[in-house]
Each structure stands twice: as C-alpha cells, then as structure tokens.
Amino acid sequence: MASASDLGSTDDYEALMSMTDVELLKRAWRQEKAAPEILQFESRLIKRVREQIQLMEETVEEFTESGFDPLTVSLYQMDLDRTQFLLRSYLRIRLQKIEKYMFHIFATAEILTRLSKEEKWFIERCCVDLQTHLEKSVLSQLPYTYQSIFQQSVINDETDMVAKPQLDTFIVCKTKYYLGHIQLEDNADGEPDGSGSQKPLEEPFEMEPNVLYFVRYKAVKKFVEEGKIDLY
C-alpha cells in the first residue's frame, strides 16, 4: 500500500491510496522513462517491492514443490516476472541517466540527493575512474589550457564539456487536477527580440484534469516533482 511520503501531496494521497505497490512502481517507471532528468529515487517503494518479490519467489517455489495447480503457479509466476521487469527497467533507466550525465549530477548537490546510496557510490567511482583515465591517456598530452575535462579551455568559465539533461524537451503529460498559472516560456535571461526590446512573457497556461498536453518539461517540472503530473 502507498504511503503519504511516496506521493506528491496530501491531495494525491487519498486518490492513490488504493493503488498497489506494483502500480506505483509502474508509475515511477513511466515518470523516470519520460523525464529528461533523473528524478527522486523511490527508496521506500523499492524496498517494499523487493520484499514482495522475495515473498512471491518463495510462494512460487513452495507451490511448485507441493504439486499445486500448474495454472495457479503460472499466474503467480507471471505476476513475479512482471514485477521484476518493472523494477529492473526502472533501475536500468536511472543507471543510463547517471552514466550519461555523471559529471553534471556529481557536481550538483541538489540532484545528487535524488540518488540512492548505491547510485551515489556508483557515480563517485565512475567520475573518479573516468577522470583519472582521461587525464593519463589524453589530457596530460595537451597544452595546459586544454587539460580540463569540464571545459574546452580553462579561459572559459562555462562547463561546456559536461553533458546536461535538456529540460526544454517536449513531453506528453496529464494531470488529475486543475493546474493554473503555468509559465510555458520565460525571458529570465532578458534576451531582446528582433526589435531590440525585451521579449514579453507568455500568458500563463492552464491544465485541465484528464487531458493530454504536449509541453516543455521545464514548464511542468515542479508539478512532476510534486506528483501532480503524470508523464507518458
């Protein structure tokens, strides 16, 4: 059964209380798969799912040894296989994001807190090993100004050699609640338009319940983190 800490808010809690842990895992898997950045690791949910997998494995083994109805055993085995697939896929997607954006994640404290203990250990080892390898095999042979693995040149302050998730990516999403005052576009950098004047802000956007929307991820990022928006 879901706990309040697994959900985005108290409003979500009552709506999802009836969902099983497998359904919650499927939702977390879908969110992780669709989001361009790595999301918060569902530690308590994953712990419960692993315990349920162990219990189902013991049940299938017991039924098989006791000569239980083969059809019943196969149904239990199907549920077990489905749960294992979801768990492995969820962890694999997160691992792929960590490998792709490892230096960006490792250097960003807020994102680093989203990882599990095992993921933090993995990313630390990867960053250290990869940096050591690059420095010994390639960077040490280059002029000093080009020996950084984070910048094309030490003269440049921007970490332009570090891969970062594209938060401008368009995603398909839906919400069960009315959400208003969503700013789809902004002009935080103060960039002028073609006439030389500052670009005006777009009108706030509204999302109606149970309607699919195709929007930029960064516009709904906070709602995804709060559990108010489902990604597809």
Sequence and secondary structure as in RCSB ss.txt:
>XXXX:A:sequence
MASASDLGSTDDYEALMSMTDVELLKRAWRQEKAAPEILQFESRLIKRVREQIQLMEETVEEFTESGFDPLTVSL
YQMDLDRTQFLLRSYLRIRLQKIEKYMFHIFATAEILTRLSKEEKWFIERCCVDLQTHLEKSVLSQLPYTYQSIF
QQSVINDETDMVAKPQLDTFIVCKTKYYLGHIQLEDNADGEPDGSGSQKPLEEPFEMEPNVLYFVRYKAVKKFVE
EGKIDLY
>XXXX:A:secstr
   GGGSSSHHHHHHHTT  HHHHHHHHHHHHHH SS     HHHHHHHHHHHHHHHHHHHHHHHTT  HHHHHH
HHHHHHHHHHHHHHHHHHHHHHHHHSHHHHHH HHHHTTS HHHHHHHHHHHHHHHHHHHHHTGGGS GGG  SS
 S TT  S TTS    TT EEEEEESS EEEE S   TT  B TTSSB      EEE TT  EEEEHHHHHHHHH
TT EEE 
